[in-house]
Amino acid sequence: MSLLLTKKELLILTHLRADSRKSLAMISRETNIPISTIFDKVNKLGKNTISKYSPLLDFQKLGFGIRINFILKANDKKKQEIKDFLLTNKNVNSILRLNNEFDFFVEAVFRDMKGLEEFSESLEKFKIKKKKEFFIIEDLKREEFLTKPEHIKLLD
């Protein structure tokens, strides 16, 4: 089984992953698990498994038409500085630390190319060894893992 979660907990998680606004009553009807059990399990999961309750946004509809992912190989002496810069930059949506050839995977959003250009210029002071940019054209699949009950079988 998976990381100390019961089948019931996994089933509840799949429903929350698919639609976190779904009521406990609806989850109860669809799973035949009592509401009180679901309530207790959601509280438990919220303390040790669910890391954040947050909607996925369509940034373009909010006026941020430029979405870009990039990977960076930092100058060893500047690695902490660039990490701190990325963690505090308002345009950076996500940062992942990598191994092997690159150090960071970054997703950022900008209103326009001018904002992206200003951001890129601000990175120059860190003397980055290597940078690759990937403009995001379209989300084809996002946050789908463990959103359906049949996904639970993957954890066995």
Contact map, one row per residue, 1 for C-alpha under 8 A:
111111000000000000000000000000000000000000000000000000000000000000000000000000000000000000000000000000000000000000000000000000000000000000000000000000000011
111111000000000000000000000000000000000000000000000000000000000000000000000000000000000000000000000000000000000000000000000000000000000000000000000000000011
111110000000000000000000000000000000000000000000000000000000000000000000000000000000000000000000000000000000000000000000000000000000000000000000000000000000
111111000000000000000000000000000000000000000000000000000000000000000000000000000000000000000000000000000000000000000000000000000000000000000000000000000000
111111101100000000000000000000000000000000000000000000000000000000000000000000000000000000000000000000000000000000000000000000000000000000000000000000000000
110111111100000000000000000000000000000000000000000000000000000000000000000000000000000000000000000000000000000000000000000000000000000000000000000000000000
000011111110000000000000000000000000000000000000000000000000000000000000000000000000000000000000000000000000000000000000000000000000000000000000000000010000
000001111111000000000000000000001000000000000000000000000000000000000000000000000000000000000000000000000000000000000000000000000000000000000000000000000000
000011111111100000000000000000000000000011001000000000000000000000000000000000000000000000000000000000000000000000000000000000000000000000000000000000000000
000011111111110000000000000000000000000000000000000000000000000000000000000000000000000000000000000000000000000000000000000000000000000000000000000000010000
000000111111111000000000000000100000000000000000000000000000000000000000000000000000000000000000000000000000000000000000000000000000000000000000000010010000
000000011111111100000000001000000000010011000000000000000000000000000000000000000000000000000000000000000000000000000000000000000000000000000000000000000000
000000001111111110000000000000000000000000000000000000000000000000000000000000000000000000000000000000000000000000000000000000000000000000000000011000000000
000000000111111111000000000000000000000000000000000000000000000000000000000000000000000000000000000000000000000000000000000000000000000000000000011110000000
000000000011111111110100001000000000000000000000000000000000000000000000000000000000000000000000000000000000000000000000000000000000000000000000001110000000
000000000001111111111100000000000000000000000000000000000000000000000000000000000000000000000000000000000000000000000000000000000000000000000000001000000000
000000000000111111110000000000000000000000000000000000000000000000000000000000000000000000000000000000000000000000000000000000000000000000000001011000000000
000000000000011111110000000000000000000000000000000000000000000000000000000000000000000000000000000000000000000000000000000000000000000000000001001100000000
000000000000001111111100000000000000000000000000000000000000000000000000000000000000000000000000000000000000000000000000000000000000000000000000000000000000
000000000000001111111100000000000000000000000000000010000000000000000000000000000000000000000000000000000000000000000000000000000000000000000000000000000000
000000000000000100111110000000000000000000000000000000000000000000000000000000000000000000000000000000000000000000000000000000000000000000000000000000000000
000000000000001100111111011000000000000000000000000000000000000000000000000000000000000000000000000000000000000000000000000000000000000000000000000000000000
000000000000000000001111111000000000000000000000000000000000000000000000000000000000000000000000000000000000000000000000000000000000000000000000000000000000
000000000000000000000111111100000010011000000000000000000000000000000000000000000000000000000000000000000000000000000000000000000000000000000000000000000000
000000000000000000000011111110000010000000000000000000000000000000000000000000000000000000000000000000000000000000000000000000000000000000000000000000000000
000000000000000000000111111111000000000000000000000000000000000000000000000000000000000000000000000000000000000000000000000000000000000000000000000000000000
000000000001001000000111111111101010010000000000000000000000000000000000000000000000000000000000000000000000000000000000000000000000000000000000000000000000
000000000000000000000001111111111110010000000000000000000000000000000000000000000000000000000000000000000000000000000000000000000000000000000000000000000000
000000000000000000000000111111111000000000000000000000000000000000000000000000000000000000000000000000000000000000000000000000000000000000000000000000000000
000000000000000000000000011111110000000000000000000000000000000000000000000000000000000000000000000000000000000000000000000000000000000000000000000000000000
000000000010000000000000001111111000000000000000000000000000000000000000000000000000000000000000000000000000000000000000000000000000000000000000000000000000
000000000000000000000000000111111100000000000000000000000000000000000000000000000000000000000000000000000000000000000000000000000000000000000000000000000000
000000010000000000000000001110111110110000000000000000000000000000000000000000000000000000000000000000000000000000000000000000000000000000000000000000000000
000000000000000000000000000100011111110000000000000000000000000000000000000000000000000000000000000000000000000000000000000000000000000000000000000000000000
000000000000000000000001101100001111111000000000000000000000000000000000000000000000000000000000000000000000000000000000000000000000000000000000000000000000
000000000000000000000000000000000111111100000000000000000000000000000000000000000000000000000000000000000000000000000000000000000000000000000000000000000000
000000000000000000000000000000001111111110000000000000000000000000000000000000000000000000000000000000000000000000000000000000000000000000000000000000000000
000000000001000000000001001100001111111111000000000000000000000000000000000000000000000000000000000000000000000000000000000000000000000000000000000000000000
000000000000000000000001000000000011111111100000000000000000000000000000000000000000000000000000000000000000000000000000000000000000000000000000000000000000
000000000000000000000000000000000001111111110000000000000000000000000000000000000000000000000000000000000000000000000000000000000000000000000000000000000000
000000001001000000000000000000000000111111111000000000000000000000000000000000000000000000000000000000000000000000000000000000000000000000000000000000000000
000000001001000000000000000000000000011111111100000000000000000000000000000000000000000000000000000000000000000000000000000000000000000000000000000000000000
000000000000000000000000000000000000001111111110000000000000000000000000000000000000000000000000000000000000000000000000000000000000000000000000000000000000
000000000000000000000000000000000000000111111111100000000000000000000000000000000000000000000000000000000000000000000000000000000000000000000000000000000000
000000001000000000000000000000000000000011111111110000000000000000000000000000000000000000000000000000000000000000000000000000000000000000000000000000000000
000000000000000000000000000000000000000001111111111000000000000000000000000000000000000000000000000000000000000000000000000000000000000000000000000000000000
000000000000000000000000000000000000000000111111110000000000000000000000000000000000000000000000000000000000000000000000000000000000000000000000000000000000
000000000000000000000000000000000000000000011111111000000000000000000000000000000000000000000000000000000000000000000000000000000000000000000000000000000000
000000000000000000000000000000000000000000011111111000000000000000000000000000000000000000000000000000000000000000000000000000000000000000000000000000000000
000000000000000000000000000000000000000000001111111110000000000000000000000000000000000000000000000000000000000000000000000000000000000000000000000000000000
000000000000000000000000000000000000000000000101111110000000000000000000000000000000000000000000000000000000000000000000000000000000000000000000000000000000
000000000000000000000000000000000000000000000000011111000000000000000000000000000000000000000000000000000000000000000000000000000000000000000000000000000000
000000000000000000010000000000000000000000000000011111100000000000000000000000000000000000000000000000000000000000000000000000000000000000000000000000000000
000000000000000000000000000000000000000000000000000111110000000000000000000000000000000000000000000000000000000000000000000000000000000000000000000000000000
000000000000000000000000000000000000000000000000000011111000000000000000000000000000000000000000000000000000000000000000000000000000000000000000000000000000
000000000000000000000000000000000000000000000000000001111100000000000000000000000000000000000000000000000000000000000000000000000000000000000000000000000000
000000000000000000000000000000000000000000000000000000111110000000000000000000000000000000000000000000000000000000000000000000000000000000000000000000000000
000000000000000000000000000000000000000000000000000000011111110000000000000000000000000000000000000000000000000000000000000000000000000000000000000000000000
000000000000000000000000000000000000000000000000000000001111111110000000000000000000000000000000000000000000100000000000000000000000000000000000000000000000
000000000000000000000000000000000000000000000000000000000111111111000000000000000000000000000000000000000000000000000000000000000000000000000000000000000000
000000000000000000000000000000000000000000000000000000000111111110000000000000000000000000000000000000000000000000000000000000000000000000000000000000000000
000000000000000000000000000000000000000000000000000000000111111100000000000000000000000000000000000000000000000000000000000000000000000000000000000000000000
000000000000000000000000000000000000000000000000000000000011111110000000000000000000000000000000000000000000001000000000000000000000000000000000000000000000
000000000000000000000000000000000000000000000000000000000011111111100000000000000000000000000000000000000000111100000000000000000000000000000000000000000000
000000000000000000000000000000000000000000000000000000000011101111100000000000000000000000000000000000000000111100000000000000000000000000000000000000000000
000000000000000000000000000000000000000000000000000000000001000111110000000000000000000000000000000000000000111110010000000000000000001100000000000000000000
000000000000000000000000000000000000000000000000000000000000000111111000000000000000000000000000000000000011110000000000000000000000001110000000000000000000
000000000000000000000000000000000000000000000000000000000000000001111100000000000000000000000000000000000011100000000000000000000000111100000000000000000000
000000000000000000000000000000000000000000000000000000000000000000111110000000000000000000000000000000001111000000000000000000000000111100000000000000000000
000000000000000000000000000000000000000000000000000000000000000000011111000000000000000000000000000000001110000000000000000000000011110000000000000000000000
000000000000000000000000000000000000000000000000000000000000000000001111100000000000000000000000000001111100000000000000000000000011100000000000000000000000
000000000000000000000000000000000000000000000000000000000000000000000111110000000000000000000000000001111000000000000000000000011111000000000000000000000000
000000000000000000000000000000000000000000000000000000000000000000000011111000000000000000000000000011110000000000000000000000011110000000000000000000000000
000000000000000000000000000000000000000000000000000000000000000000000001111101100100000000000000000001100000000000000000000001111100000000000000000000000000
000000000000000000000000000000000000000000000000000000000000000000000000111111100000000000000000000000000000000000000000000001111000000000000000000000000000
000000000000000000000000000000000000000000000000000000000000000000000000011111100000000000000000000000000000000000000000000000000000000000000000000000000000
000000000000000000000000000000000000000000000000000000000000000000000000001111110000000000000000000000000000000000000000000000000000000000000000000000000000
000000000000000000000000000000000000000000000000000000000000000000000000011111111100000000000000000000000000000000000000000001100000000000000000000000000000
000000000000000000000000000000000000000000000000000000000000000000000000011111111110000000000000000000000000000000000000000000000000000000000000000000000000
000000000000000000000000000000000000000000000000000000000000000000000000000011111111000000000000000000000000000000000000000000000000000000000000000000000000
000000000000000000000000000000000000000000000000000000000000000000000000000001111111100000000000000000000000000000000000000001000000000000000000000000000000
000000000000000000000000000000000000000000000000000000000000000000000000010001111111110000000000000000000000000000000000001001000000000000000000000000000000
000000000000000000000000000000000000000000000000000000000000000000000000000000111111111000000000000000000000000000000000000000000000000000000000000000000000
000000000000000000000000000000000000000000000000000000000000000000000000000000011111111100000000000000000000000000000000000000000000000000000000000000000000
000000000000000000000000000000000000000000000000000000000000000000000000000000001111111110000000000000000000000000000000000000000000000000000000000000000000
000000000000000000000000000000000000000000000000000000000000000000000000000000000111111110010010000000000000000000000000000000000000000000000000000000000000
000000000000000000000000000000000000000000000000000000000000000000000000000000000011111110010010000000000000000000000000000000000000000000000000000000000000
000000000000000000000000000000000000000000000000000000000000000000000000000000000001111111010000000000000000000000000000000000000000000000000000000000000000
000000000000000000000000000000000000000000000000000000000000000000000000000000000000111111110000000000000000000000000000000000000000000000000000000000000000
000000000000000000000000000000000000000000000000000000000000000000000000000000000000000111111000000000000000000000000000000000000000000000000000000000000000
000000000000000000000000000000000000000000000000000000000000000000000000000000000000000011111000000000000001110000000000000000000000000000000000000000000000
000000000000000000000000000000000000000000000000000000000000000000000000000000000000011111111110000000000111100000000000000000000000000000000000000000000000
000000000000000000000000000000000000000000000000000000000000000000000000000000000000000001111110000000000111100000000000000000000000000000000000000000000000
000000000000000000000000000000000000000000000000000000000000000000000000000000000000000000011111000000000111000000000000000000000000000000000000000000000000
000000000000000000000000000000000000000000000000000000000000000000000000000000000000011000011111100000011110000000000000000000000000000000000000000000000000
000000000000000000000000000000000000000000000000000000000000000000000000000000000000000000000111110000011100000000000000000000000000000000000000000000000000
000000000000000000000000000000000000000000000000000000000000000000000000000000000000000000000011111000111000000000000000000000000000000000000000000000000000
000000000000000000000000000000000000000000000000000000000000000000000000000000000000000000000001111101111000000000000000000000000000000000000000000000000000
000000000000000000000000000000000000000000000000000000000000000000000000000000000000000000000000111111100000000000000000000000000000000000000000000000000000
000000000000000000000000000000000000000000000000000000000000000000000000000000000000000000000000011111100000000000000000000000000000000000000000000000000000
000000000000000000000000000000000000000000000000000000000000000000000000100000000000000000000000001111100000000000000000000000000000000000000000000000000000
000000000000000000000000000000000000000000000000000000000000000000000011110000000000000000000000011111111000000000000000000000000100000000000000000000000000
000000000000000000000000000000000000000000000000000000000000000000000011110000000000000000000000111111111000000000000000000000000000000000000000000000000000
000000000000000000000000000000000000000000000000000000000000000000000011100000000000000000000011110001111100000000000000000000000000000000000000000000000000
000000000000000000000000000000000000000000000000000000000000000000001111000000000000000000000011110001111110000000000000000000000000000000000000000000000000
000000000000000000000000000000000000000000000000000000000000000000001110000000000000000000011111000000011111000000000000000000000000000000000000000000000000
000000000000000000000000000000000000000000000000000000000000000000111100000000000000000000011110000000001111100000000000000000000000000000000000000000000000
000000000000000000000000000000000000000000000000000000000000000000111000000000000000000000111100000000000111110000000000000000000000000000000000000000000000
000000000000000000000000000000000000000000000000000000000010000111110000000000000000000000111000000000000011111000000000000000000000000000000000000000000000
000000000000000000000000000000000000000000000000000000000000000111100000000000000000000000100000000000000001111110110000000000000000000000000000000000000000
000000000000000000000000000000000000000000000000000000000000001111000000000000000000000000000000000000000000111110100000000000000000000000000000000000000000
000000000000000000000000000000000000000000000000000000000000000111000000000000000000000000000000000000000000011111110000000000000000000000000000000000000000
000000000000000000000000000000000000000000000000000000000000000001000000000000000000000000000000000000000000011111111000000000000000000000000000000000000000
000000000000000000000000000000000000000000000000000000000000000000000000000000000000000000000000000000000000000111111100000000000000000000000000000000000000
000000000000000000000000000000000000000000000000000000000000000000000000000000000000000000000000000000000000011111111110000000000000000000000000000000000000
000000000000000000000000000000000000000000000000000000000000000001000000000000000000000000000000000000000000010111111111000000000000000000000000000000000000
000000000000000000000000000000000000000000000000000000000000000000000000000000000000000000000000000000000000000011111111100000000000000000000000000000000000
000000000000000000000000000000000000000000000000000000000000000000000000000000000000000000000000000000000000000001111111110000000000000000000000000000000000
000000000000000000000000000000000000000000000000000000000000000000000000000000000000000000000000000000000000000000111111111000000000000000000000000000000000
000000000000000000000000000000000000000000000000000000000000000000000000000000000000000000000000000000000000000000011111111100000000000000000000000000000000
000000000000000000000000000000000000000000000000000000000000000000000000000000000000000000000000000000000000000000001111111110000000000000000000000000000000
000000000000000000000000000000000000000000000000000000000000000000000000000000000000000000000000000000000000000000000111111110000000000000000000000000000000
000000000000000000000000000000000000000000000000000000000000000000000000000000000100000000000000000000000000000000000011111111110000000000000000000000000000
000000000000000000000000000000000000000000000000000000000000000000000000000000000000000000000000000000000000000000000001111111110000000000000000000000000000
000000000000000000000000000000000000000000000000000000000000000000000000000000000000000000000000000000000000000000000000111111100000000000000000000000000000
000000000000000000000000000000000000000000000000000000000000000000000000011001001100000000000000000000000000000000000000001111110000000000000000000000000000
000000000000000000000000000000000000000000000000000000000000000000000000011001000000000000000000000000000000000000000000001111111000000000000000000000000000
000000000000000000000000000000000000000000000000000000000000000000000001111000000000000000000000000000000000000000000000001101111110000000000000000000000000
000000000000000000000000000000000000000000000000000000000000000000000001111000000000000000000000000000000000000000000000000000111110000000000000000000000000
000000000000000000000000000000000000000000000000000000000000000000000001110000000000000000000000000001000000000000000000000000011111000000000000000000000000
000000000000000000000000000000000000000000000000000000000000000000000111100000000000000000000000000000000000000000000000000000011111100000000000000000000000
000000000000000000000000000000000000000000000000000000000000000000000111000000000000000000000000000000000000000000000000000000000111110000000000000000000000
000000000000000000000000000000000000000000000000000000000000000000011110000000000000000000000000000000000000000000000000000000000011111000000000000000000000
000000000000000000000000000000000000000000000000000000000000000000011100000000000000000000000000000000000000000000000000000000000001111100000000000000000000
000000000000000000000000000000000000000000000000000000000000000001111000000000000000000000000000000000000000000000000000000000000000111110000000000000000000
000000000000000000000000000000000000000000000000000000000000000001111000000000000000000000000000000000000000000000000000000000000000011111100000000000000000
000000000000000000000000000000000000000000000000000000000000000000100000000000000000000000000000000000000000000000000000000000000000001111100000000000000000
000000000000000000000000000000000000000000000000000000000000000000000000000000000000000000000000000000000000000000000000000000000000000111110000000000000000
000000000000000000000000000000000000000000000000000000000000000000000000000000000000000000000000000000000000000000000000000000000000000111111100000000000000
000000000000000000000000000000000000000000000000000000000000000000000000000000000000000000000000000000000000000000000000000000000000000001111100000000000000
000000000000000000000000000000000000000000000000000000000000000000000000000000000000000000000000000000000000000000000000000000000000000000111111000000000000
000000000000000000000000000000000000000000000000000000000000000000000000000000000000000000000000000000000000000000000000000000000000000000111111000000000000
000000000000000000000000000000000000000000000000000000000000000000000000000000000000000000000000000000000000000000000000000000000000000000001111100000000000
000000000000000011000000000000000000000000000000000000000000000000000000000000000000000000000000000000000000000000000000000000000000000000001111111000000000
000000000000000000000000000000000000000000000000000000000000000000000000000000000000000000000000000000000000000000000000000000000000000000000011111100100000
000000000000110010000000000000000000000000000000000000000000000000000000000000000000000000000000000000000000000000000000000000000000000000000001111110110000
000000000000111111000000000000000000000000000000000000000000000000000000000000000000000000000000000000000000000000000000000000000000000000000001111110100000
000000000000011001000000000000000000000000000000000000000000000000000000000000000000000000000000000000000000000000000000000000000000000000000000111111110000
000000000010011000000000000000000000000000000000000000000000000000000000000000000000000000000000000000000000000000000000000000000000000000000000011111110000
000000000000000000000000000000000000000000000000000000000000000000000000000000000000000000000000000000000000000000000000000000000000000000000000000111111100
000000000000000000000000000000000000000000000000000000000000000000000000000000000000000000000000000000000000000000000000000000000000000000000000111111111110
000000100110000000000000000000000000000000000000000000000000000000000000000000000000000000000000000000000000000000000000000000000000000000000000010111111111
000000000000000000000000000000000000000000000000000000000000000000000000000000000000000000000000000000000000000000000000000000000000000000000000000001111111
000000000000000000000000000000000000000000000000000000000000000000000000000000000000000000000000000000000000000000000000000000000000000000000000000001111111
110000000000000000000000000000000000000000000000000000000000000000000000000000000000000000000000000000000000000000000000000000000000000000000000000000111111
110000000000000000000000000000000000000000000000000000000000000000000000000000000000000000000000000000000000000000000000000000000000000000000000000000011111
